[in-house]
Amino acid sequence: MNSIDTSGCISGGVHYASRLENDIFRLILRQLTVGIAGVLIVGCGGGGGGDVIPAFTLFTGIAIADLNGDTKPDLVTSNIFIDDRPPHPGHVTVSLQQAVTPGMFENGVDYQVGADPQFVAAADLNSDGRIDLLTTNYNDNSLSLLEQSPAVTGAYLPVTNLAIATHPDGIVLADINGDSVDDIVTTGWYLALLLNTPGNPGSFTDGGTINTNSYIPSVAAGDIDGDGRIDLVAADTTNGAVLVFFQDNAPAQPGTYSGMTTYPAGNQPFDVELTDLDGDAKLDIVIANLGTPSDPDTASVAVLIQDHNAAARGQFLAAVFYTTGARSQDVAVGDLNDDGLPDLAVANAGHLNDTGSLSILFQGAVPGAFIGAVNIAGITQPLALAIGDLNADGLNDIAMADDGAAVLFQNMQAPGTFRPAVLIDR
């Protein structure tokens, strides 16, 4: 069996410098370990040489949205075909739900995007009433915007690529400057803001950057301090923290940010979400932590509840940590046992040589607190997930970016339990 020299690909050979390097390195090692026949030669750094590995498709992101306006949720994944040295061809795969059978999907349709897409988001970005798609392309230094066809619902026009900061990773869509159209915030070695143009929606202008001096794989947006303006929180992998950015109050400069509040958040924070966990109408923070570079079993999900007793809104209590599976990569929030309370689902990419998992944490008797995780095996390597009722039974299901779009349907007879993951035909 060949070995892989990571010194030219992975920062420091130990600490994963990006979502892409983290994902590809781990999946290559897993495939080599299980002995799949190699067909691909990969080399890193300068000079020749390389290692034979199998060509494969890496599924990096997933979103749930009604793409064709039939009131049924559809699925879209971002994926990378890895058959040579980077950059690698990128696509999104759109899987529309069948008209007749709830929870069944048509064959996926692929649309080309930029190189090495890391994340996919779905929203109406050009104000035409149709859901568009957006990806961050790590090795293209771009975003790919796919506008929905006005002639064929659920189908997409050829891609428009938007230049962006070096190696964009995560993304959030939100109206950060209060003009009623969604703007874009991307992550990487800093936060980059792109402002949607109200007079020409779907076109974007440079809204500036927010320097962090650290690697940021994920960002979330919401009005944290109750002033009617959108604030930002970012996962700081480098320093093990979550960063909070409040929007400036100057009316003449909507969508600008100054200052930064830092809270310890665990070992290599990788994904962050904003949501009201304890029912007090104040946003709380949830973070999926990869764990230390040397011990993936130190992964966790961290919960920071907004402080009820603080003199001013927007301050958070110390993080409470809950054990998950190895290398927690993504977290989503939703009611997963039909009790009316938000629960957590965490995608765990796993160790280098085994299958990843999904951790489900149900909320307990204390608002905003969770009981121990229930772990469910993935198919290969779950990297992202989304929550929604995919089969119209009134219960939320879980969709994962794993070896494709994989769905875990909730059991109607036993809410809070899930059927084994099934791959949607791609």
Summary of the structure (lengths in Angstrom):
residues: 426
radius of gyration: 20.5
end to end distance: 30.8
largest distance: 62.2
contacts: 1531
relative contact order: 0.11
helix: 5%
strand: 41%
